[in-house]
Amino acid sequence: MIEKKDFPLLRYNTFGIDVTAARFIEYDSVDELRELITGARFSEPFLHIGGGSNLLFLNNYYEGTVLHSNIKTIEVTDEDSCAVRLKVGSGVAWDDFVAHCVKRNLYGVENLSLIPGEVGAGAVQNIGAYGVEAKDLITEVHTIDTEGRERIYSHADCRFAYRYSIFKEPSSKGVIVTYVCFRLSKQESYTLGYGTVRKELEDYPAVTPGAVREVIIRIRNSKLPDPAVLGNAGSFFMNPVVPKTTFEAIRRDHPSMPFYPMGEDSIKIPAGWLIEQSGWKGKSFGPAAVHDKQALVVVNKGGATGRDIIALSDAVRRSVKEKFGIDIHPEVKTIC
Ligand SMILES: Cc1cc2nc3c(=O)[nH]c(=O)nc-3n(C[C@H](O)[C@H](O)[C@H](O)COP(=O)(O)OP(=O)(O)OC[C@H]3O[C@@H](n4cnc5c(N)ncnc54)[C@H](O)[C@@H]3O)c2cc1C
């Protein structure tokens, strides 16, 4: 276990906000975590972080305890001719887990290559990319709460939806994810609904999980800024889902608007398109800016505070609301 006072979190948030935590604790096992959170010395407030790739710190000092998992095991719990079940520690880097599966020719997770962050948060966020979401592979989630009670959430208990799980509810505030269990297929199957991915795969002699991973990594590197170079948290906003009537009204004036039907009566509209049409692509607002290649991404050009980022985000949201009448909401979690 590592315990530090006045710990700089610059390395633990991809926005590159210069923030310090009053206390930082990294634990190595569930037993260590239980002892810690049920102990007399543990008090609120606390924040459990992963890789900090979906966090925005508003202030430059966090007055509580920041917890971080160093549970890094990947264990096969069951295997038959069709599938492998894996129990993966919350502190495993998400992309290491993807690489582990791809190396063993397991199918299902390759489209989620190169998403930053750790496995615990991957379940909390129900991360997704290129037509696949973490929920498609997760079978159960192991947790412990601040009373020391352990609970295994079934897939249904997790109530997964677009970038959502029960672990985002205020009622789950004291719940910490310790392990995530996945089922990966041994039988060849791919999700190749995206034309850009299919096109790049034409250069490969055969489609394999490794080839899909390579293509996805290449596409992502060409489209998204590297947080090590330009602070960001990936997509800053969620894509709004609107009623069909609202969509049709907007489409009359904007026939080229891209969209994705979500069942009978709802349509998902790419927030990046709405932001671009509102004139924000590449625009700066002090030290914060909307990325010039991908309008969904807000970047820290250097020295931005959390409040600078929020000022830009509020201005973008106002413009989109004025132009389209649609509310867009941040995907990134703001920490006060
Ligand atoms: C360049 C870039 C590209 C990205 N691309 C994508 C993408 O394609 N798809 C996508 O879905 N996301 C994407 N993201 C967002 C981000 O990678 C995901 O949201 C990721 O799951 C965050 O993981 P993390 O470990 O960094 O979590 P953090 O940002 O540290 O935390 C996120 C949330 O999870 C909670 N949490 C973390 N660990 C635990 C735990 N063990 N128990 C309970 N709660 C916990 C935190 O309290 C917080 O609420 C991108 C981000 C960046 C910077």
The ligand as an ORCA input file, in Angstrom:
! r2SCAN-3c Opt
* xyz 0 1
  C      -7.975     10.447    -25.503
  C      -9.194      9.826    -24.841
  C     -10.027      9.006    -25.581
  C     -11.161      8.414    -24.991
  N     -11.953      7.597    -25.747
  C     -13.040      7.017    -25.196
  C     -13.874      6.144    -25.976
  O     -13.608      5.860    -27.141
  N     -14.965      5.604    -25.375
  C     -15.280      5.863    -24.076
  O     -16.295      5.331    -23.591
  N     -14.509      6.676    -23.307
  C     -13.407      7.257    -23.838
  N     -12.626      8.090    -23.082
  C     -13.004      8.388    -21.688
  C     -12.303      7.514    -20.623
  O     -11.189      6.864    -21.167
  C     -13.246      6.488    -20.028
  O     -14.359      7.129    -19.420
  C     -12.545      5.601    -18.973
  O     -13.366      4.527    -18.605
  C     -12.131      6.355    -17.724
  O     -11.310      5.463    -16.998
  P     -10.348      5.949    -15.850
  O      -9.736      4.738    -15.247
  O      -9.438      6.985    -16.354
  O     -11.413      6.557    -14.817
  P     -11.399      7.957    -14.070
  O     -11.486      9.053    -15.053
  O     -10.313      8.005    -13.072
  O     -12.803      7.832    -13.302
  C     -14.011      7.808    -14.006
  C     -15.162      7.512    -13.038
  O     -15.057      6.180    -12.568
  C     -15.000      6.167    -11.133
  N     -14.116      5.058    -10.750
  C     -12.855      4.822    -11.189
  N     -12.394      3.661    -10.682
  C     -13.385      3.167     -9.886
  C     -13.516      1.998     -9.062
  N     -12.557      1.072     -8.985
  N     -14.682      1.837     -8.359
  C     -15.668      2.756     -8.456
  N     -15.610      3.869     -9.203
  C     -14.471      4.070     -9.917
  C     -14.464      7.540    -10.762
  O     -14.828      7.893     -9.438
  C     -15.154      8.396    -11.797
  O     -16.482      8.636    -11.436
  C     -11.471      8.682    -23.630
  C     -10.618      9.508    -22.875
  C      -9.487     10.067    -23.474
  C      -8.572     10.928    -22.640
*
